[in-house]
C-alpha cells in the first residue's frame, strides 16, 4: 500500500496527543481511487477466508467497508452510534472514542448480524482498539464468527492490535504508524 503511505506522508496532519488527521482523503473528503485500492488490498489479504458479510462502525469505516463488500459481492452492515427508534432486536455495547473523548452506545440489529454470519470488520483507524472491542462484543452477542479485522491505518504505539490479538482475532493494517512524537509521522516499512 505504497499509495496509502505516500498520501499519509503528503496530506496527513499530526496533532499533539497522537492524533493523525487524514480527513482530506479518507474520512471527511474521500479519494475514491484510493478507497478502491484499499478495498482491493483487503480482498487480497483476506482471500481464502469464508467471510459472508462485511461489518463496520459508523461513520468513517463505511466507505472502505462498502468498497470491500462491493469487490467481494457481499452485504455490508454497520453498527450505529445512536439507537434509532425504529431498530428492532437491538444488540448494544459501549465504545469509548479516543478522538472525541466520549462514550457511545453502539447498536446493531440482530436481524443483520446473525449466528450464520462470518464477519470481516473493516474500519479507518486502529488506535487503542476500543471500537474493535465493541464490535467483538456485538459479534459475540449475535453468536456470529469474526473472521478478521482490517484497518486502513494502525497507530502501533497505542497498542490496539495487542488487545485484539489477545482474543485470537486476526488483524491486518494497511499502513502502520510507528510514532507521531513531535508531530513527525513515522510509518513502518
C-alpha positions as CSV (number, residue, x, y, z in Angstrom):
1,X,0.0,0.0,0.0
2,X,2.7,2.5,-1.1
3,X,-0.1,4.8,-2.4
4,X,-1.7,5.0,1.0
5,X,1.6,5.6,2.8
6,X,2.5,8.3,0.3
7,X,-0.8,10.1,0.9
8,X,-0.4,9.9,4.7
9,X,3.0,11.5,4.5
10,X,1.9,14.0,1.8
11,X,-1.5,15.0,3.1
12,X,-1.8,13.7,6.7
13,X,-1.6,16.2,9.6
14,X,-0.3,15.4,13.0
15,X,-1.7,17.0,16.2
16,X,-0.4,16.7,19.8
17,X,-1.7,13.7,21.7
18,X,-1.1,11.1,19.0
19,X,-3.8,12.4,16.6
20,X,-3.3,11.8,12.9
21,X,-5.7,13.8,10.7
22,X,-6.4,12.2,7.3
23,X,-9.7,14.0,6.6
24,X,-8.6,15.3,3.1
25,X,-8.6,11.8,1.6
26,X,-10.1,9.2,4.0
27,X,-12.7,10.3,6.5
28,X,-14.2,13.7,5.6
29,X,-13.3,14.1,1.9
30,X,-12.6,10.8,0.3
31,X,-10.4,9.8,-2.6
32,X,-12.4,7.1,-4.5
33,X,-9.4,5.7,-6.3
34,X,-7.6,5.3,-3.0
35,X,-10.7,3.7,-1.5
36,X,-10.8,1.2,-4.4
37,X,-7.2,0.4,-3.9
38,X,-7.8,-0.1,-0.1
39,X,-10.8,-2.4,-0.9
40,X,-8.6,-4.4,-3.3
41,X,-5.9,-4.8,-0.7
42,X,-8.4,-6.0,2.0
43,X,-9.8,-8.5,-0.6
44,X,-6.3,-9.8,-1.2
45,X,-5.3,-10.0,2.4
46,X,-8.5,-11.9,3.4
47,X,-8.6,-14.1,0.3
48,X,-9.4,-17.7,1.2
49,X,-11.4,-16.8,4.3
50,X,-15.0,-17.9,4.5
51,X,-16.4,-14.4,5.2
52,X,-20.0,-13.8,4.1
53,X,-20.6,-10.3,5.4
54,X,-18.6,-7.1,5.9
55,X,-19.1,-5.0,9.0
56,X,-18.0,-1.6,10.2
57,X,-19.0,1.1,12.6
58,X,-20.3,4.5,11.5
59,X,-19.1,6.7,10.1
60,X,-15.6,6.7,8.7
61,X,-15.5,2.9,8.2
62,X,-18.4,2.9,5.9
63,X,-16.6,3.8,2.7
64,X,-13.8,1.2,2.9
65,X,-16.3,-1.4,4.1
66,X,-18.7,-0.7,1.1
67,X,-15.8,-0.9,-1.3
68,X,-14.6,-4.2,0.2
69,X,-18.2,-5.5,0.2
70,X,-18.7,-4.4,-3.4
71,X,-15.5,-6.2,-4.6
72,X,-16.4,-9.4,-2.7
73,X,-20.1,-9.1,-3.7
74,X,-21.1,-9.3,-0.1
75,X,-23.6,-7.3,2.1
76,X,-22.2,-4.6,4.4
77,X,-23.7,-3.8,7.8
78,X,-22.7,-1.1,10.1
79,X,-23.1,-0.6,13.8
80,X,-24.8,2.7,14.6
81,X,-23.6,5.2,17.2
82,X,-27.2,6.2,18.1
83,X,-30.1,3.8,18.5
84,X,-32.8,4.7,16.0
85,X,-36.4,4.5,17.3
86,X,-37.1,2.0,14.5
87,X,-34.4,-0.5,15.4
88,X,-35.7,-4.0,16.2
89,X,-33.9,-6.8,18.0
90,X,-31.1,-4.4,19.0
91,X,-27.8,-5.6,20.3
92,X,-25.8,-2.9,22.1
93,X,-22.4,-2.2,23.7
94,X,-20.5,0.9,24.8
95,X,-17.5,2.2,23.0
96,X,-15.1,4.9,24.0
97,X,-13.9,7.2,21.2
98,X,-10.3,8.3,21.5
99,X,-10.7,11.2,19.1
100,X,-13.9,12.6,20.6
101,X,-13.0,11.5,24.2
102,X,-16.5,10.3,24.9
103,X,-18.5,7.1,25.2
104,X,-21.1,5.9,22.7
105,X,-23.8,3.3,22.8
106,X,-23.2,1.3,19.6
107,X,-26.2,-0.7,18.3
108,X,-26.9,-3.2,15.5
109,X,-30.0,-5.2,14.8
110,X,-29.6,-9.0,15.3
111,X,-31.7,-9.2,12.0
112,X,-28.4,-8.2,10.2
113,X,-25.9,-9.8,12.5
114,X,-26.8,-13.5,12.9
115,X,-25.2,-16.8,14.1
116,X,-24.8,-17.7,10.4
117,X,-22.5,-14.7,9.7
118,X,-18.8,-14.9,9.2
119,X,-17.7,-11.3,9.6
120,X,-14.9,-9.3,8.3
121,X,-14.7,-6.0,10.2
122,X,-13.2,-3.0,8.2
123,X,-12.5,0.4,9.7
124,X,-10.4,3.5,9.1
125,X,-8.2,3.5,12.3
126,X,-6.9,1.1,14.9
127,X,-5.6,3.1,17.9
128,X,-6.4,1.8,21.4
129,X,-8.8,-0.8,20.0
130,X,-11.9,0.5,21.7
131,X,-14.2,0.4,18.7
132,X,-12.8,-3.0,17.7
133,X,-13.5,-4.4,21.2
134,X,-17.1,-3.1,21.0
135,X,-17.5,-4.9,17.6
136,X,-16.1,-8.1,19.1
137,X,-18.7,-7.8,21.9
138,X,-21.6,-7.3,19.4
139,X,-20.4,-10.2,17.2
140,X,-20.2,-12.5,20.3
141,X,-23.7,-11.3,21.4
142,X,-25.0,-12.3,18.0
143,X,-23.3,-15.7,18.0
144,X,-21.6,-14.8,14.8
145,X,-17.9,-15.5,13.9
146,X,-15.4,-12.8,13.5
147,X,-13.0,-13.9,10.7
148,X,-10.7,-10.9,10.9
149,X,-10.4,-7.2,11.3
150,X,-8.9,-4.9,8.7
151,X,-7.8,-1.3,9.3
152,X,-6.6,1.4,6.9
153,X,-4.3,2.9,9.4
154,X,-3.0,1.5,12.7
155,X,-1.3,3.6,15.3
156,X,1.1,0.9,16.6
157,X,2.2,2.9,19.7
158,X,-1.4,2.9,21.1
159,X,-1.4,-1.0,21.4
160,X,-4.9,-1.7,20.0
161,X,-3.6,-4.7,18.0
162,X,-2.4,-6.4,21.1
163,X,-5.8,-6.1,22.8
164,X,-7.5,-7.6,19.7
165,X,-4.9,-10.4,19.0
166,X,-5.1,-11.4,22.7
167,X,-8.7,-12.5,21.8
168,X,-7.4,-14.7,19.0
169,X,-8.5,-12.4,16.2
170,X,-6.5,-11.8,13.0
171,X,-5.6,-8.1,12.4
172,X,-4.5,-6.6,9.1
173,X,-3.5,-3.0,8.8
174,X,-2.6,-1.3,5.5
175,X,-0.4,1.4,7.0
176,X,1.2,1.2,10.4
177,X,2.2,4.4,12.1
178,X,5.2,3.7,14.5
179,X,5.3,7.1,16.0
180,X,3.8,10.6,15.9
181,X,6.1,12.2,18.5
182,X,6.9,15.9,17.9
183,X,4.3,15.7,15.1
184,X,6.6,13.7,12.9
185,X,4.8,10.9,11.0
186,X,6.8,7.7,11.1
187,X,5.4,4.8,9.0
188,X,6.6,1.3,9.5
189,X,8.1,-0.2,6.3
